[in-house]
């Protein structure tokens, strides 16, 4: 602010920016301090401490306006309180909602921060423009009382935040939809045996030979069919699921080219890894005959109507073939005899189930000609 205001120091843009550096550094240095407070006393106490520091810092800003040094110090203390309070909120949110709702809860937290920032900016602008002092013909500057009233308002907000934090339960509230774990026989455990801790379990989707199945989808539901969580396996077949508590759950696993599998799994803790095996591979299979006779060595190819090659195989001694089921759609299945004198093509529609296509390839009466 210009010196004509009676309280400003008329610093340039560069000097004013340098005066803000200590406040930014204070937030960086006090982030570990906030973590230590949370580790020792809990996130609730951390938020109360942050709100209290903020309130005291804003009260100090009301009175410490006589020099640039005092303003820098009080602004740095405001940043310290902000760093302590902000670091506690994600921890409180993570602890107070089910694991499956943490993403949406943190998203709501970010949204409300934006709403609060926009609202406070409008309030500050209104207060600065409503309390002005004349600075020239038709001109005015915000008075020192406008800034002091803003600091008082911020201090009251910090006190309200600390007071609200004091009423936060020490443990996260038990979700109404939380599931009670059951014994393998299906009996519910008594209250004394119910754990309040949600768990994240890990698993792996494999085929019969223990090789991983990539991009499989694992869905977990409670024993009444209500959805709990789902996960997509990575390229190594690994997946993880968030469960409200240990117990028995219905697990449905599916993957492209494989028959889906449903099973009931008892998840006791987050330490064990559960393996889900998909044993039935979906295929396009069938039998190829040549003029009504079974023959081996017939080449069977699968292509798309647009010309892209998909797969190929050769019939065995009994004339049977098998190709891994591709994604759903229309394909061209072609059979070519070992001698090259007979061929037959069919257009087929592939859906998410095994398909059987038999061929009886006629042999050409004339030998092939070379062009």
C-alpha positions as CSV (number, residue, x, y, z in Angstrom):
1,X,0.0,0.0,0.0
2,X,1.2,3.6,-0.7
3,X,2.5,5.7,2.2
4,X,-0.3,8.1,1.7
5,X,-2.6,5.5,3.3
6,X,-1.0,6.2,6.6
7,X,0.0,2.6,7.3
8,X,1.5,1.3,4.0
9,X,5.2,1.0,3.3
10,X,5.0,1.4,-0.5
11,X,7.2,-1.5,-1.4
12,X,7.8,-2.5,-5.0
13,X,6.5,-5.8,-6.5
14,X,9.8,-7.5,-6.1
15,X,10.3,-6.4,-2.5
16,X,6.8,-7.4,-1.6
17,X,7.4,-10.9,-3.1
18,X,10.6,-11.3,-1.2
19,X,8.7,-10.5,2.0
20,X,6.4,-13.5,1.3
21,X,9.2,-16.0,1.0
22,X,9.5,-16.6,4.8
23,X,5.9,-17.6,5.0
24,X,6.3,-20.1,2.2
25,X,9.4,-21.6,3.8
26,X,7.6,-21.8,7.2
27,X,5.0,-24.1,5.6
28,X,7.8,-26.4,4.2
29,X,9.7,-26.6,7.4
30,X,6.7,-27.2,9.7
31,X,5.2,-30.0,7.6
32,X,7.4,-32.6,9.3
33,X,6.6,-31.1,12.7
34,X,2.9,-31.6,11.9
35,X,3.6,-35.2,11.0
36,X,5.3,-35.7,14.3
37,X,2.4,-34.2,16.3
38,X,0.0,-36.5,14.4
39,X,2.1,-39.5,15.1
40,X,2.4,-38.8,18.8
41,X,-1.0,-37.3,19.7
42,X,-3.3,-38.0,16.7
43,X,-4.7,-36.0,13.8
44,X,-7.5,-34.5,16.0
45,X,-5.0,-32.8,18.3
46,X,-3.0,-31.7,15.3
47,X,-6.0,-29.9,13.8
48,X,-6.8,-28.3,17.2
49,X,-3.1,-27.1,17.4
50,X,-3.2,-25.8,13.9
51,X,-6.5,-23.9,14.5
52,X,-5.2,-22.4,17.7
53,X,-1.9,-21.3,16.1
54,X,-3.9,-19.7,13.2
55,X,-6.2,-17.9,15.7
56,X,-3.2,-16.5,17.7
57,X,-1.4,-15.5,14.5
58,X,-4.3,-13.6,13.1
59,X,-4.9,-11.8,16.4
60,X,-1.2,-10.8,16.3
61,X,-1.6,-9.5,12.8
62,X,-4.2,-7.1,14.1
63,X,-1.7,-5.4,16.3
64,X,1.7,-6.0,14.6
65,X,1.4,-3.5,11.8
66,X,4.1,-1.0,12.8
67,X,7.0,-2.4,10.8
68,X,7.8,-4.7,7.8
69,X,9.6,-7.2,10.1
70,X,6.6,-7.6,12.4
71,X,4.3,-8.2,9.4
72,X,6.7,-10.8,8.0
73,X,6.9,-12.6,11.3
74,X,3.1,-12.7,11.9
75,X,2.5,-13.8,8.3
76,X,5.0,-16.7,8.8
77,X,3.2,-17.8,11.9
78,X,-0.1,-17.8,9.9
79,X,1.6,-20.1,7.4
80,X,2.8,-22.4,10.2
81,X,-0.8,-22.8,11.6
82,X,-2.0,-23.4,8.0
83,X,0.6,-26.1,7.4
84,X,-0.2,-27.9,10.7
85,X,-4.0,-27.8,10.2
86,X,-4.0,-28.7,6.5
87,X,-1.8,-31.8,7.0
88,X,-4.2,-33.2,9.7
89,X,-7.4,-33.1,7.6
90,X,-6.6,-35.9,5.0
91,X,-5.7,-38.2,7.9
92,X,-8.9,-37.5,9.7
93,X,-10.9,-38.1,6.5
94,X,-9.1,-41.3,5.7
95,X,-9.8,-42.6,9.2
96,X,-13.5,-41.5,9.4
97,X,-14.9,-43.0,6.1
98,X,-14.8,-46.6,4.7
99,X,-11.8,-47.4,2.6
100,X,-13.9,-47.7,-0.5
101,X,-15.1,-44.1,0.0
102,X,-11.7,-42.4,0.6
103,X,-11.4,-41.1,-3.0
104,X,-14.8,-39.5,-3.0
105,X,-14.3,-38.1,0.5
106,X,-11.0,-36.5,-0.4
107,X,-12.5,-35.2,-3.6
108,X,-15.3,-33.5,-1.5
109,X,-12.6,-32.1,0.8
110,X,-10.9,-30.5,-2.2
111,X,-14.2,-29.2,-3.5
112,X,-15.1,-27.6,-0.2
113,X,-11.6,-26.0,0.0
114,X,-12.2,-24.4,-3.4
115,X,-15.6,-23.2,-2.2
116,X,-14.1,-21.8,1.0
117,X,-11.3,-20.0,-0.9
118,X,-13.8,-18.4,-3.4
119,X,-16.2,-17.4,-0.6
120,X,-13.4,-15.9,1.6
121,X,-12.0,-14.0,-1.4
122,X,-15.4,-12.4,-2.0
123,X,-15.8,-11.5,1.7
124,X,-12.3,-10.0,1.8
125,X,-13.0,-8.0,-1.4
126,X,-16.3,-6.7,0.0
127,X,-14.7,-5.6,3.3
128,X,-11.8,-3.8,1.6
129,X,-14.1,-1.9,-0.7
130,X,-16.6,-1.0,2.0
131,X,-14.1,0.7,4.3
132,X,-12.0,3.2,2.4
133,X,-10.2,6.4,3.0
134,X,-10.0,9.2,0.4
135,X,-6.8,9.3,-1.5
136,X,-7.7,11.8,-4.2
137,X,-10.6,13.2,-6.3
138,X,-13.0,10.3,-6.7
139,X,-10.4,7.8,-5.4
140,X,-10.0,5.8,-2.2
141,X,-7.8,3.2,-0.5
142,X,-8.8,0.5,2.0
143,X,-8.4,1.7,5.5
144,X,-6.3,-0.1,8.1
145,X,-9.5,-1.0,10.0
146,X,-10.6,-3.0,6.9
147,X,-7.5,-5.2,7.2
148,X,-7.9,-5.5,10.9
149,X,-11.5,-6.6,10.6
150,X,-10.4,-9.2,8.1
151,X,-7.8,-10.5,10.5
152,X,-10.4,-10.7,13.3
153,X,-12.8,-12.6,11.0
154,X,-10.0,-15.1,10.1
155,X,-9.2,-15.5,13.8
156,X,-12.8,-16.3,14.6
157,X,-12.9,-18.8,11.7
158,X,-9.7,-20.5,13.1
159,X,-11.3,-20.7,16.6
160,X,-14.4,-22.2,15.1
161,X,-12.3,-24.8,13.3
162,X,-10.4,-25.7,16.5
163,X,-13.7,-26.0,18.4
164,X,-15.2,-28.2,15.7
165,X,-12.1,-30.4,15.8
166,X,-12.5,-30.9,19.6
167,X,-15.8,-32.7,18.9
168,X,-14.4,-35.1,16.3
169,X,-14.6,-38.7,17.7
170,X,-11.3,-40.3,18.5
171,X,-12.2,-43.3,16.3
172,X,-14.0,-43.2,12.9
173,X,-17.7,-43.7,13.2
174,X,-18.8,-47.2,12.4
175,X,-20.5,-47.2,8.9
176,X,-24.1,-48.3,9.0
177,X,-23.5,-50.7,6.1
178,X,-20.4,-52.3,7.7
179,X,-20.5,-56.0,7.5
180,X,-20.3,-58.4,10.4
181,X,-17.7,-61.1,9.9
182,X,-19.0,-64.7,10.0
183,X,-17.5,-68.1,10.8
184,X,-16.9,-70.6,7.9
185,X,-20.2,-72.2,9.0
186,X,-22.0,-69.0,8.4
187,X,-22.6,-67.8,12.0
188,X,-22.1,-64.2,12.9
189,X,-19.3,-63.4,15.3
190,X,-20.2,-61.6,18.6
191,X,-19.6,-57.9,19.1
192,X,-16.5,-58.6,21.1
193,X,-14.9,-60.4,18.2
194,X,-15.8,-57.7,15.6
195,X,-12.8,-55.8,14.4
196,X,-13.2,-52.1,13.7
197,X,-10.3,-52.1,11.3
198,X,-11.0,-52.2,7.5
199,X,-8.6,-54.3,5.5
200,X,-7.0,-54.2,2.1
201,X,-6.5,-57.7,0.8
202,X,-4.3,-58.8,-2.1
203,X,-4.6,-61.6,-4.6
204,X,-3.5,-63.0,-7.9
205,X,-5.5,-64.3,-10.9
206,X,-3.7,-67.3,-12.6
207,X,-4.5,-70.1,-15.1
208,X,-4.1,-73.8,-14.4
209,X,-0.4,-73.7,-15.0
210,X,0.1,-70.8,-12.5
211,X,0.8,-68.3,-15.3
212,X,-0.8,-64.9,-14.6
213,X,-4.0,-63.8,-16.4
214,X,-3.7,-60.1,-17.3
215,X,-6.4,-57.5,-16.9
216,X,-8.9,-59.8,-15.2
217,X,-11.7,-58.1,-13.3
218,X,-12.3,-59.2,-9.7
219,X,-15.6,-58.1,-8.1
220,X,-16.3,-58.7,-4.4
221,X,-19.8,-58.7,-2.8
222,X,-21.2,-59.5,0.6
223,X,-23.1,-62.7,1.3
224,X,-26.3,-60.9,0.5
225,X,-25.2,-59.8,-3.0
226,X,-24.4,-56.1,-2.2
227,X,-21.3,-54.7,-4.0
228,X,-18.3,-54.0,-1.9
229,X,-15.3,-53.3,-4.2
230,X,-13.8,-54.3,-7.5
231,X,-10.3,-54.4,-9.0
232,X,-8.6,-55.0,-12.3
233,X,-5.6,-57.2,-12.2
234,X,-2.3,-55.8,-13.6
235,X,-0.1,-57.5,-16.2
236,X,1.3,-59.9,-13.5
237,X,-2.3,-60.9,-12.4
238,X,-2.1,-59.0,-9.1
239,X,-5.1,-57.2,-7.7
240,X,-6.2,-55.6,-4.4
241,X,-9.5,-55.1,-2.7
242,X,-10.8,-52.9,0.1
243,X,-13.1,-54.7,2.5
244,X,-14.9,-53.2,5.5
245,X,-13.7,-56.0,7.8
246,X,-12.6,-59.6,7.8
247,X,-15.2,-62.2,6.9
248,X,-16.6,-64.3,4.0
249,X,-17.3,-62.6,0.7
250,X,-18.6,-63.7,-2.7
251,X,-15.8,-63.1,-5.3
252,X,-16.6,-63.1,-9.0
253,X,-13.6,-63.2,-11.5
254,X,-13.8,-62.7,-15.2
255,X,-11.3,-62.2,-18.0
256,X,-11.5,-62.0,-21.8
257,X,-11.2,-65.5,-23.3
258,X,-11.9,-67.3,-20.0
259,X,-15.0,-68.7,-18.3
260,X,-16.0,-66.5,-15.3
261,X,-15.7,-68.0,-11.9
262,X,-17.6,-67.3,-8.7
263,X,-16.5,-68.5,-5.2
264,X,-16.8,-67.7,-1.6
265,X,-13.5,-66.6,0.1
266,X,-12.9,-66.0,3.8
267,X,-10.7,-63.0,4.0
268,X,-9.2,-63.1,7.5
269,X,-6.4,-60.5,7.3
270,X,-4.5,-58.2,5.0
271,X,-1.3,-60.3,5.3
272,X,-2.3,-63.3,3.2
273,X,-2.4,-63.4,-0.6
274,X,-5.4,-65.2,-2.2
275,X,-5.0,-66.9,-5.6
276,X,-7.9,-67.2,-8.0
277,X,-7.6,-69.8,-10.7
278,X,-9.5,-69.6,-14.0
279,X,-9.3,-73.1,-15.5
280,X,-11.7,-73.0,-18.4
281,X,-10.3,-71.3,-21.5
282,X,-12.9,-70.1,-24.0
283,X,-12.1,-71.3,-27.5
284,X,-13.2,-71.6,-31.1
285,X,-12.9,-75.3,-31.7
286,X,-14.2,-78.0,-34.0
287,X,-13.4,-80.8,-36.3
288,X,-12.1,-80.6,-39.9
289,X,-12.8,-83.3,-42.4
290,X,-11.7,-83.6,-46.1
291,X,-14.3,-85.1,-48.4
292,X,-15.9,-86.7,-45.3
293,X,-12.6,-88.2,-44.1
294,X,-10.7,-87.1,-40.9
295,X,-7.2,-85.8,-41.7
296,X,-4.5,-84.0,-39.8
297,X,-2.3,-81.0,-40.8
298,X,-5.2,-78.8,-42.0
299,X,-4.4,-75.2,-41.4
300,X,-7.2,-73.2,-39.7
301,X,-6.8,-69.4,-39.7
302,X,-8.9,-66.7,-38.0
303,X,-9.1,-63.2,-39.6
304,X,-11.3,-60.2,-39.3
305,X,-13.6,-59.1,-42.1
306,X,-11.4,-56.0,-42.4
307,X,-8.4,-58.2,-43.2
308,X,-6.4,-58.2,-39.9
309,X,-4.9,-61.6,-39.0
310,X,-6.0,-62.9,-35.5
311,X,-4.6,-66.4,-35.1
312,X,-3.9,-69.8,-36.8
313,X,-3.5,-73.4,-35.8
314,X,-3.2,-76.9,-37.3
315,X,-5.5,-79.8,-36.8
316,X,-4.3,-82.8,-34.8
317,X,-4.4,-86.5,-35.7
318,X,-8.1,-86.7,-35.1
319,X,-8.8,-83.6,-37.2
320,X,-9.6,-81.3,-34.2
321,X,-8.4,-77.8,-33.8
322,X,-8.7,-75.0,-31.1
323,X,-8.1,-71.3,-31.1
324,X,-8.2,-69.0,-28.1
325,X,-11.5,-67.0,-28.1
326,X,-10.9,-63.4,-29.3
327,X,-13.0,-60.4,-28.3
328,X,-16.6,-60.4,-29.4
329,X,-17.3,-59.6,-33.0
330,X,-17.5,-61.0,-36.5
331,X,-14.6,-63.1,-37.9
332,X,-13.6,-65.2,-41.0
333,X,-12.6,-68.8,-40.2
334,X,-10.7,-70.5,-43.0
335,X,-9.6,-74.1,-43.4
336,X,-6.8,-75.1,-45.8
337,X,-5.9,-78.8,-46.4
338,X,-2.3,-79.9,-46.0
339,X,-2.0,-80.6,-49.7
340,X,-3.3,-77.1,-50.5
341,X,-5.9,-78.5,-52.9
342,X,-8.9,-77.8,-50.7
343,X,-10.1,-74.7,-48.7
344,X,-13.2,-73.4,-47.1
345,X,-14.1,-70.2,-45.4
346,X,-16.9,-69.3,-43.0
347,X,-18.0,-66.1,-41.4
348,X,-18.8,-66.6,-37.7
349,X,-20.0,-64.4,-34.8
350,X,-18.0,-64.6,-31.6
351,X,-19.6,-63.8,-28.2
352,X,-18.3,-64.4,-24.7
353,X,-18.6,-68.2,-24.8
354,X,-16.9,-71.0,-26.5
355,X,-17.9,-71.6,-30.2
356,X,-17.8,-74.9,-32.1
357,X,-17.3,-74.8,-35.9
358,X,-16.9,-78.0,-37.9
359,X,-15.6,-78.1,-41.5
360,X,-15.9,-80.6,-44.3
361,X,-13.5,-79.3,-46.9
362,X,-14.1,-80.4,-50.5
363,X,-10.9,-81.2,-52.5
364,X,-10.4,-79.4,-55.8
365,X,-10.6,-81.7,-58.8
366,X,-7.9,-79.9,-60.6
367,X,-4.4,-79.3,-59.1
368,X,-3.4,-75.8,-58.3
369,X,-1.8,-73.7,-61.0
370,X,1.1,-71.4,-60.6
371,X,0.8,-67.9,-62.1
